[in-house]
Amino acid sequence: MPITKETGEFLFLVMMITAMGGLLWQPPLWILLTFFTPKKLLNTYFKEPHFSQGEIIFMSRFPLSLYRTVIFGWVVLLPFLDKNRKIRDCYTVMPIWYRIGLKVFIISSMLILFVFVGIMIFLLTSHIGK
């Protein structure tokens, strides 16, 4: 379906603003959540058998500790993704502010990704067949 030049430019602008907003919003929130991860959560779930010894060693230090934060975020938001680690109830030892922060981080990451990729695919496919 062909689109007008103005619509294409508007969608491209929305896509770029979404990407730039994500680049300004996501890294600071991700780093804050990583550095302020509650000790009780780490002491309870960041150990064997939930994580292997190698993962514990590597994810204890920055920047790989960011990956640990994402793991906890995905499990809090979508518990069915917890097939191997068995940390499904990790939310019980998290303070409410941390749980909300993880949900905001993961949901906003998904929204930014879907908007950016969705508009990009739409713009690319709208010119096929011309």
N, C-alpha and C positions, 0 to 999 in steps of 0.2 A: 504494500500500500504506500504510494508516494505521499510525502508530507511536504508542506510548504517550507520555504527557506526560513521564515520567521519562527515557525514551530520547531524546526530542527535546531536553530540557534538557541532558542529558549531552553529546550531539553538539554542541549550540550552545556549551557550555563548552569542549569540545575545540577547536572551530573558533576561538574567541576566544583561547584560550591559545596556539594555533599562530600566530595573527596577531600577538599581543603578543610572543611569543618571537622571531618573525621580525623585528619592528621593533626589538627590542633587540640581536639577533645580527647581522643583515645589514649595517646601515650601518657599524658600526665595522670589521668585516672588510673590507668593500668599500673603505672609505677607506684602511685600512692597506695593502691590496694595491695600491691606486693610488699612494700615496706611496712605497712601497718597490718599485715596478716596476724591475727591473734595467736599468741603463744600457745594457748590452750588447744586451738585447732591443730597447730603443728605438732604439739606433744601427743595429741590423741590419734591423729590420722596420718601424719607425715612420717611413718615408720613402717617397718615390715609388719604384716604381710601386704599392706595396701600399696606400698612402693618397694621396688627392689633396692638392694644396697647401692647399686650403681646410680639409680635414679635419685636416691637420697643424697649421695655425694655430689652429683652434678647439679641438682635442683636446689641445693642449699645456698648457692651463691648467685649473685647477679651476673649475667642476664638470664640464665636458665631458670631462675626462680620465677620469672614472668610466666613461664609455661606451667608451673605449679599452680599459679593463681588462675590461669585459664581452666585447668582441670577442675579445680574446686568450683569455679563459676558455672561450668557446664553441668556439673553434677547437681548443683543447687537449682539451676533453672530447668534442666531436663534429666530427672533422676534415672530414667530408663537407659540412658547412655552408660550407666555404671555397670558394666558387665564383668570386668576383671578386677577392679580395685576394691570393690565392696565398701565404698565410703558414702553410700546412699544417704545415711543419716548424719552426715557431717554438719548439716545445718543446725543440729541441736546444740553444738558447742560454739556456734558463731554468735557474736553479738548482732542485734538487729541491724545496726548501721552497716556492718560488713556485708551481711546478706543482701541488703538493699543495694549497696554499692556494686556487688558482683552482678546482681540482676540488671542494674542500669547499664553496666559495662557490656555485658553479653548481649542484651537486647539492642542497645545502640549500635554495637558492632554488626549485628545481623542486619539491622535496618539500613545502615550505611552501605553494607555490601550488596544487599538486594536492590536498593535504589540505584546505586552506581552501575552494577552489572546489568540490571534490567533495562535502564535507559540506554546503555551502550549497545546491548543486543538489539533493542528496538531501532536505534539509529542505524546500526550496521545493516539490519535486514530490511529497512525501509527503502534502501537504495538498490537492493537486488532486483533485477528484472527490468531496470530502466534502460 
